[in-house]
Amino acid sequence: MKSQLLEIFRRRHACHLFQADRPLPAEDLNFILEAGRLSPSSFGLEQWKFVVLSRQEQKLALQAACFQQPQVGSASVVVVVLAKLAELHPDSDYLRRLMEREYPGDALEAALKNYRGFHAATDIKAWSENQCHIAAANMMTAAAGIDIDSCAIGGFDPAAVQRLLELDPTRHQPALILTFGYCAQAPGEKQRLPLAELVEYR
């Protein structure tokens, strides 16, 4: 199992051009989305929402908001990962519902008090976006495990994406854009720094 999982990580790469005419099976898309849904999140708040775009006109419009990166328009499916904002307010119904699930019974009020202090001291927009990256990474790894290629798009115009998706900016902020499909080009050799340069034991 260890070797299989490491092989998936070694195989996953950023695909910059997909086979535009090759659709993604619905069951594979659902598998990828389920990997995102099952991801861990701080306070168990599931800070993400996934918007799936598959129509060509949608993808091309989104490509324009992503500085014309071709992987957006050529992907079989694009998933826009949205970071929740208003729902993370301490007084929201969403927040209480999910906190009740994580902290049942007598533990709830103390957890809500703790969260209220955290919310007041934290850049919630940045925090929520960072949580979305956990789900995004799991989705891309899951895709690689079933031989589906992907690319994470962090370069985009947030305001243009908000307009395209008709988002309420007080509720959702685009955190990351994920493209999925089948790469049109063979990947190059994976380049990563060795552990010796990345890990410090203390």
Backbone hydrogen bonds, N-H to C=O, Kabsch-Sander energy under -0.5 kcal/mol:
donor,donor_aa,acceptor,acceptor_aa,energy
5,L,1,M,-2.5
6,L,2,K,-2.4
7,E,3,S,-2.0
8,I,4,Q,-1.6
9,F,5,L,-1.9
10,R,6,L,-2.4
11,R,7,E,-2.1
12,R,8,I,-2.1
15,C,13,H,-0.8
15,C,150,S,-2.4
16,H,14,A,-0.5
19,Q,182,Y,-3.0
20,A,18,F,-1.2
22,R,19,Q,-1.8
28,D,25,P,-0.5
29,L,25,P,-2.1
30,N,26,A,-2.5
31,F,27,E,-1.6
32,I,28,D,-2.1
33,L,29,L,-2.6
34,E,30,N,-2.4
35,A,31,F,-1.6
36,G,32,I,-1.4
37,R,33,L,-2.4
38,L,34,E,-2.1
39,S,36,G,-1.4
44,G,41,S,-2.0
45,L,42,S,-1.6
49,K,82,L,-1.5
51,V,49,K,-0.5
51,V,80,V,-2.5
52,V,50,F,-0.6
53,L,51,V,-0.5
53,L,78,V,-3.3
59,K,55,R,-2.2
60,L,56,Q,-2.5
61,A,57,E,-1.8
62,L,58,Q,-2.3
63,Q,59,K,-2.3
64,A,60,L,-1.6
65,A,61,A,-1.0
66,C,62,L,-0.7
66,C,63,Q,-1.0
67,F,64,A,-0.9
68,Q,63,Q,-2.4
69,Q,63,Q,-0.6
69,Q,66,C,-1.1
72,V,69,Q,-1.7
73,G,69,Q,-0.7
74,S,70,P,-1.9
75,A,71,Q,-1.0
76,S,180,F,-1.4
77,V,180,F,-2.0
78,V,53,L,-2.6
79,V,178,L,-3.3
80,V,51,V,-3.1
80,V,78,V,-0.6
81,V,79,V,-0.7
81,V,176,L,-3.0
82,L,49,K,-3.4
82,L,80,V,-0.7
83,A,173,Q,-3.4
84,K,47,Q,-3.1
84,K,82,L,-0.5
85,L,171,R,-2.4
86,A,170,T,-0.8
88,L,85,L,-1.7
89,H,86,A,-1.8
92,S,89,H,-2.1
96,R,92,S,-2.0
97,R,93,D,-2.5
98,L,94,Y,-2.3
99,M,95,L,-2.4
100,E,96,R,-2.5
101,R,97,R,-1.1
102,E,98,L,-1.7
103,Y,99,M,-3.2
107,A,104,P,-1.5
108,L,105,G,-1.5
110,A,106,D,-0.6
111,A,107,A,-1.8
112,L,108,L,-2.7
113,K,109,E,-2.1
114,N,110,A,-2.3
115,Y,111,A,-2.5
116,R,112,L,-2.4
117,G,113,K,-1.7
118,F,114,N,-2.1
119,H,115,Y,-3.2
120,A,116,R,-1.9
121,A,117,G,-1.3
122,T,118,F,-0.6
122,T,119,H,-0.8
124,I,122,T,-1.4
127,W,123,D,-2.5
128,S,124,I,-2.9
129,E,125,K,-2.2
130,N,126,A,-2.3
131,Q,127,W,-2.0
132,C,128,S,-1.7
133,H,129,E,-1.1
134,I,130,N,-0.7
134,I,131,Q,-0.9
135,A,131,Q,-1.1
136,A,132,C,-2.3
137,A,133,H,-2.3
138,N,134,I,-1.9
139,M,135,A,-2.1
140,M,136,A,-2.2
141,T,137,A,-2.2
142,A,138,N,-2.5
143,A,139,M,-2.2
144,A,140,M,-2.2
145,G,141,T,-1.8
146,I,142,A,-0.7
146,I,143,A,-1.3
147,D,144,A,-1.7
148,I,143,A,-2.6
149,D,181,G,-2.5
150,S,13,H,-0.8
151,C,179,T,-1.4
153,I,151,C,-0.5
153,I,177,I,-3.8
154,G,152,A,-0.7
156,F,154,G,-1.0
157,D,65,A,-2.8
161,V,157,D,-2.3
162,Q,158,P,-2.6
163,R,159,A,-2.2
164,L,160,A,-2.5
165,L,161,V,-2.4
166,E,162,Q,-0.6
166,E,163,R,-0.7
167,L,162,Q,-2.4
171,R,168,D,-2.2
172,H,168,D,-2.3
173,Q,83,A,-2.0
175,A,81,V,-3.0
176,L,81,V,-1.4
177,I,153,I,-1.9
178,L,79,V,-3.1
179,T,151,C,-2.4
180,F,77,V,-2.7
181,G,149,D,-1.9
184,A,17,L,-3.2
185,Q,17,L,-0.6
192,R,190,K,-0.5
197,E,194,P,-1.6
198,L,194,P,-0.6
198,L,195,L,-1.4
199,V,195,L,-2.5
